[in-house]
Amino acid sequence: MQHLNHLSKSQQESVLALIKAAHDFDGTPAIAEHVLLHLRHGGDKSDSHLVIEENKEVIAYAHLDTTDLVAGPSVEAVVHPQHRGKGLGSLILKEAIKICGDRTRIWSHGDLPAAKAIAASLKLERLWSNLLMSKPLGEIQPVTSKYSIRTFIPSLDNQAFLALNNKVFANYPDQGGWSEDDLKVRVNESWFDDKGFFVAEDKGELIGFCWTKIHGAHTHSHNGSDDDHGHEALGEIYVLAVNPDYKGQGVGRDLTITGLNYLKYQGLNNVMLYVGVENKPAFKLYKSLGFNEFGSDVMYRVGK
């Protein structure tokens, strides 16, 4: 096992291939999107990495972020599907905890049974979770908002978006505290489409936004001998936010319906999203629009 401040180009490519293999096998992202973006763009200078290699291929990986001095270090780990059941998950997490200390927080994406077992064996404390919700895309719905809703204009709307995003998500480390660079990285991703990014305004002030995302159709094989299985494109309500001063006026509902209509117009059949378990108003909104739960991402921390 190696603890590295920087991955080589070949290690970076191998880690990305490992993450993709795990995603394909488990049907859920293995690593948070912001970490994946950093990896694609060469990594973040403030993070570090644990890698276990076999025949020059990374078969287990952990991302270590020690920058949050308030909440504590954050760790995400993944083991290649063909190398599970060998104790590599526990091994790499034990080393991560040794490095990061007794305030370490550990993400489990998808809340999979194997991850629960590892968490129990390491006596990790379950902190909270994000729910995953989905629904079929039905008929186009009318939007009757009294506020103007339009598409996001890159560069022109950047500062207003960042101010509102960081206000609404001040207590969410993965979504709050974004800089101009954090936004630009996402805008430059291949999936970004400004036509699917909607903002609501009141007298020229940005009061809410609904950012959609489309996960493209692809094929994959769970192992070398399996036939490929096609996956149709899937829509996502990527981020939804409303200025708290406009709470209870239906802004979030109108924006969400606008996003759903857009995804339906793209010929998609299904849509998904993530919502914090404690975010009761958002959960109530999504349930009223026909979303149902189908999984969760969990944050653990080292038990006291």
GUKEDO-918266 format. One line per field, with one value per residue (C-alpha): residue number from 1; residue in three letters; y, z, x. Coordinates in steps of 0.001 Angstrom, whole numbers, plus 500000, padded with zeros to 6 digits. Each point is the difference from the previous one (the first is absolute). Layout:
BEGIN
pos: [NUM,...]
code: [ALA,...]
yy: [Y,...]
zz: [Z,...]
xx: [X,...]
REM end
This chain:
BEGIN
pos: [1,2,3,4,5,6,7,8,9,10,11,12,13,14,15,16,17,18,19,20,21,22,23,24,25,26,27,28,29,30,31,32,33,34,35,36,37,38,39,40,41,42,43,44,45,46,47,48,49,50,51,52,53,54,55,56,57,58,59,60,61,62,63,64,65,66,67,68,69,70,71,72,73,74,75,76,77,78,79,80,81,82,83,84,85,86,87,88,89,90,91,92,93,94,95,96,97,98,99,100,101,102,103,104,105,106,107,108,109,110,111,112,113,114,115,116,117,118,119,120,121,122,123,124,125,126,127,128,129,130,131,132,133,134,135,136,137,138,139,140,141,142,143,144,145,146,147,148,149,150,151,152,153,154,155,156,157,158,159,160,161,162,163,164,165,166,167,168,169,170,171,172,173,174,175,176,177,178,179,180,181,182,183,184,185,186,187,188,189,190,191,192,193,194,195,196,197,198,199,200,201,202,203,204,205,206,207,208,209,210,211,212,213,214,215,216,217,218,219,220,221,222,223,224,225,226,227,228,229,230,231,232,233,234,235,236,237,238,239,240,241,242,243,244,245,246,247,248,249,250,251,252,253,254,255,256,257,258,259,260,261,262,263,264,265,266,267,268,269,270,271,272,273,274,275,276,277,278,279,280,281,282,283,284,285,286,287,288,289,290,291,292,293,294,295,296,297,298,299,300,301,302,303,304]
code: [MET,GLN,HIS,LEU,ASN,HIS,LEU,SER,LYS,SER,GLN,GLN,GLU,SER,VAL,LEU,ALA,LEU,ILE,LYS,ALA,ALA,HIS,ASP,PHE,ASP,GLY,THR,PRO,ALA,ILE,ALA,GLU,HIS,VAL,LEU,LEU,HIS,LEU,ARG,HIS,GLY,GLY,ASP,LYS,SER,ASP,SER,HIS,LEU,VAL,ILE,GLU,GLU,ASN,LYS,GLU,VAL,ILE,ALA,TYR,ALA,HIS,LEU,ASP,THR,THR,ASP,LEU,VAL,ALA,GLY,PRO,SER,VAL,GLU,ALA,VAL,VAL,HIS,PRO,GLN,HIS,ARG,GLY,LYS,GLY,LEU,GLY,SER,LEU,ILE,LEU,LYS,GLU,ALA,ILE,LYS,ILE,CYS,GLY,ASP,ARG,THR,ARG,ILE,TRP,SER,HIS,GLY,ASP,LEU,PRO,ALA,ALA,LYS,ALA,ILE,ALA,ALA,SER,LEU,LYS,LEU,GLU,ARG,LEU,TRP,SER,ASN,LEU,LEU,MET,SER,LYS,PRO,LEU,GLY,GLU,ILE,GLN,PRO,VAL,THR,SER,LYS,TYR,SER,ILE,ARG,THR,PHE,ILE,PRO,SER,LEU,ASP,ASN,GLN,ALA,PHE,LEU,ALA,LEU,ASN,ASN,LYS,VAL,PHE,ALA,ASN,TYR,PRO,ASP,GLN,GLY,GLY,TRP,SER,GLU,ASP,ASP,LEU,LYS,VAL,ARG,VAL,ASN,GLU,SER,TRP,PHE,ASP,ASP,LYS,GLY,PHE,PHE,VAL,ALA,GLU,ASP,LYS,GLY,GLU,LEU,ILE,GLY,PHE,CYS,TRP,THR,LYS,ILE,HIS,GLY,ALA,HIS,THR,HIS,SER,HIS,ASN,GLY,SER,ASP,ASP,ASP,HIS,GLY,HIS,GLU,ALA,LEU,GLY,GLU,ILE,TYR,VAL,LEU,ALA,VAL,ASN,PRO,ASP,TYR,LYS,GLY,GLN,GLY,VAL,GLY,ARG,ASP,LEU,THR,ILE,THR,GLY,LEU,ASN,TYR,LEU,LYS,TYR,GLN,GLY,LEU,ASN,ASN,VAL,MET,LEU,TYR,VAL,GLY,VAL,GLU,ASN,LYS,PRO,ALA,PHE,LYS,LEU,TYR,LYS,SER,LEU,GLY,PHE,ASN,GLU,PHE,GLY,SER,ASP,VAL,MET,TYR,ARG,VAL,GLY,LYS]
yy: [500000,503485,503368,502616,503749,499723,497205,499270,500211,496220,499762,502732,498089,496755,501588,501429,496561,498448,502538,499337,496223,500363,502354,497596,497012,501603,502245,502990,502526,498702,503413,503443,502127,502799,497463,498405,503416,500717,496629,500617,503359,498782,500003,502690,501232,499748,496354,496746,496431,496426,497417,496237,498682,496600,499483,503799,500411,501759,497505,502057,503764,502551,503765,501992,503619,501597,503600,500289,501083,500256,496760,497927,498083,498294,496625,498129,496531,497459,496436,498474,497514,497205,500443,500208,497553,500145,502580,502831,502370,499656,500128,503258,501665,499050,501661,503064,500312,499587,502892,502278,499414,499406,502703,498241,499988,497255,500037,496899,500513,497892,498696,496570,496906,499477,503592,499562,496892,501813,502937,497608,498200,503319,501206,503079,502288,500711,503802,500787,499151,501412,498292,499014,500496,499302,500090,499342,503152,500426,502651,503544,502086,503695,502556,502937,501841,503682,500399,499976,496670,499886,498035,500643,502181,498911,502820,502500,498037,498492,502337,500160,496197,499517,502471,498241,496486,500714,501644,497127,497250,501650,496864,497516,499679,498249,502599,503169,502192,499780,502306,501201,497153,497408,501238,500218,496395,498826,502357,498551,496403,498151,499517,503697,501587,503560,499306,497646,502484,502234,503090,501940,503762,502711,503560,498931,498084,496275,498353,496318,497479,496463,498394,496803,497387,497159,496780,498740,496547,497525,496300,498095,496510,498902,497690,499026,497083,501720,501457,503777,501504,503268,502793,502672,503612,501134,503513,501545,502989,500799,503012,501911,503077,502859,503167,499456,503420,498494,496884,498810,501786,496930,501074,496634,498134,502171,499615,496231,499624,502134,497640,496886,501387,500704,496439,498620,502117,498350,496664,498606,497560,500193,502525,499752,502311,500119,501692,500266,497862,503028,502238,499399,502830,498765,496376,501010,501913,497091,497516,502266,499941,496194,499177,496882,498850,497355,500253,502244,501225,499848,501896,498167,501192,498293,499008,501682]
zz: [500000,499116,501471,497279,499751,496228,497652,496925,496658,499801,503603,499321,496982,501961,502897,497578,498384,503462,500907,496739,500509,503498,498765,497226,502352,502950,498024,502186,499932,501980,500628,500446,496891,501281,500739,496585,498352,501813,498916,496374,500065,501659,503650,502662,501548,503487,499807,500218,498866,501207,497266,499997,496706,498387,496693,499660,500256,502934,501623,503097,500450,502715,499671,503086,500539,503200,499152,502133,503368,501457,498990,499726,497221,497340,498389,497059,498997,497284,499224,496531,499707,498937,503168,502674,502865,500722,502798,497831,500981,503711,499388,498070,502375,503055,498390,499115,503604,501223,497768,500567,503700,502300,498420,496621,498047,497419,497129,498892,496653,499450,503591,498671,502278,499707,501079,502993,501010,499774,501988,502728,500106,500419,502570,497918,501134,497449,499786,497311,496457,496683,498499,496331,498379,496514,497870,496446,497915,499153,498175,499649,502908,499894,501798,501431,501792,500738,499728,496818,499254,497353,499156,501707,498097,500696,501150,500290,502749,501684,502970,500748,499812,502289,502570,500187,499863,502835,502079,499652,500429,502678,502179,497167,499404,496620,498537,501983,499940,496226,498241,496404,499174,501516,497707,496927,500406,499830,497178,497996,500554,496912,501556,500698,498007,500821,498402,502919,502713,501098,502227,501516,500386,501869,498846,498527,503114,499720,502589,499087,497553,498736,498329,498084,498758,497502,500559,496479,498698,499972,500085,502412,500997,503622,499133,496903,499131,500405,497160,499969,501559,498622,502311,498703,500811,503459,501074,503336,501992,500772,502321,501121,502211,500969,501935,503520,499757,497357,501949,499602,496704,497764,498419,500575,498586,496882,499412,500508,497575,497487,500344,499693,496888,498439,500663,498543,496868,499614,499531,503437,501875,503542,502390,503343,502710,503412,503055,503562,502451,502279,497161,500685,497782,496944,500698,500284,496706,498137,501416,498872,496491,499930,501056,502083,501973,498549,502030,502070,500505,503595,501914,502832,502441,502268,503172,503249]
xx: [500000,501240,499047,500496,499595,499726,499004,502045,498212,499732,498743,497430,498693,499947,498078,497426,499632,499542,497309,498160,500159,498544,497275,499024,499948,498185,497671,500879,502889,502973,501556,498411,499792,502239,502767,499556,500277,503254,501375,499063,501720,503187,499011,499827,503238,498462,498952,501942,499477,500344,500453,500384,501327,500276,501805,500272,496219,498303,497628,499104,499996,499248,499767,501057,498927,501263,499045,496828,501326,496492,498277,503167,501813,497888,500787,498457,501150,499260,501132,499896,497092,502383,502081,497329,499691,503742,499895,501349,497186,500710,503746,499958,497521,502058,503012,497916,498825,503566,501064,497000,499391,497042,497761,499972,496710,499433,497496,498112,498273,496900,499974,500982,499956,503764,500632,497684,501942,503334,498615,498814,503354,501827,497438,499151,497173,497266,499575,497401,499011,498825,496987,499944,496603,498669,496854,498847,499669,496318,498028,501279,498674,499022,502161,498066,502798,499471,503774,502041,501725,502721,503137,503316,502483,503628,502294,497129,498214,503035,500316,496269,499810,503004,498665,496621,501479,502426,497280,497532,502606,502158,499782,500635,503772,499648,497651,500697,503086,500399,502438,499953,502385,497630,497235,502232,501159,496389,499048,502902,498905,498738,496540,499390,497180,498959,496601,499285,501063,497101,499951,497111,500185,498128,500692,503323,501125,500698,497729,500272,501380,499467,503004,499286,502422,499752,501914,500608,499099,502862,500780,502165,500971,500166,502846,501884,497732,496618,498019,499738,496886,498650,498862,497662,500781,498869,499073,500929,498841,503616,499609,496915,500150,497699,500824,498547,498321,497692,499076,496416,499344,500304,503289,501640,497004,499861,503726,499868,497094,501915,502966,497812,498322,503384,501200,496748,500508,503417,498242,500919,497785,501369,501519,501818,501347,501687,498509,501244,498015,499602,498739,496301,498623,501931,499054,496322,500228,501558,497483,497157,501474,500051,503564,500633,503043,502304,503212,502252,503545,501219,502647,501760,502625,502462,498177,500904]
REM end
